[in-house]
Amino acid sequence: MTTTQPQPHPRSRAVVAALVDAGFLDPARAAEADPVVSSALGAAPPGAGSLGRRMAEVAGYVGGAFVLGAGMLFLANSWSDLSLGQRVGLLLVVSLVLVAAGGVLAATAGGRAALRSPSEAVRRRLTSVLLTGAAGSAAFGVGLLLGDRMDNQELGVMLAAGVGLVVALAGYLLAPTTVGQLGAAIAAFVMVPTGMSGLSSGDGFSAVLFGAIVLAIGVLWLLATGGGLWQEVLSGRVIGLTLALVGAQIPIVSEHEWVGYLLTGLVGVVAFGGYLVTRSWPYLAAGVIGLTVAVPEAVNDFSSGSFGAAGLLLLTGVTLLVAALLGLRLRQEVKDQQPA
């Protein structure tokens, strides 16, 4: 009885010959090594089929986009004909459907722990997109309902954004991705001005306080990133530093512009220090941006605009060069501190 020998891999003999030439393999054992190498080369490498998984992920996104587009088209054509209850109900149903779809994906992956594993990255991203979309739909629906039931519209928007934040955070705990983190950041940012306006009883609110709160959210975001709350460390740092810079700039629109200059420059300096500690490029970028923005703004304001457009442009360029050189110097120091 004869058995069919498997065909050798076309590259196995070349690999064996290279190993023999390099002295890693005894020439007398080359014949024994050939089927082993052939079997290893013929086996599916780790991540084989990743193209298929990526295609499945793309198909999921495209399908979701078509469903979303169809839903938006339907709403655009019939929104005005729907009652408030129908609008709210439709949005909440959409949110529940998205949550259910995300739950099914998590269940097929084997649960929350399995969904966090690298092998389930595709399901995790899809689940995160679905749950983040559910957060936005839920916030919109609650906002419509509260806007009709509450006299204080701004407070209603704050509460709706709070609902979106809770759903986004819950989705992130199940399927942590940058999309979920960004959804939570947007909801948190929306809560600040609407909440301040709603709680100020119509007296307005201070842009300085608004900026300080947004800045504080950015700092808390960075602390949460350092503490391991956000698994996507790079994204957490980018989001936190962006919030910090935006918050520092907000007071510039008030009568206390100097507070904005001071805070922006302070964020830049602290970001440079953060780069020395973390060796992470978002801190370096935030340091350069903070100083490049703060110095020309402050000089132009304190000089009552006497620099003119050309002078201000020159000052901005010089500040950018100085900040960039400082950043490069810090980068070199970080490299020198790394063990050889």
Secondary structure, 3 states (H helix, E strand, C coil): CCCCCCCCCCCHHHHHHHHHHCCCCCHHHHHHHHHHHHHHHHCCCCCCCHHHHHHHHHHHHHHHHHHHHHHHHHHHHHHHHCCHHHHHHHHHHHHHHHHHHHHHHHHHHCCHHHHCCHHHHHHHHHHHHHHHHHHHHHHHHHHHHHHHHCCCHHHHHHHHHHHHHHHHHHHHHHCCCHHHHHHHHHHHHHHHHHHHHHHCCCCCCCHHHHHHHHHHHHHHHHHHHHCCCCCCHHHHHHHHHHHHHHHHHHHHHCCCHHHHHHHHHHHHHHHHHHHHHHCCHHHHHHHHHHHHHHHHHHHHHHCCCCCHHHHHHHHHHHHHHHHHHHHHHHHHHHHHHCCC
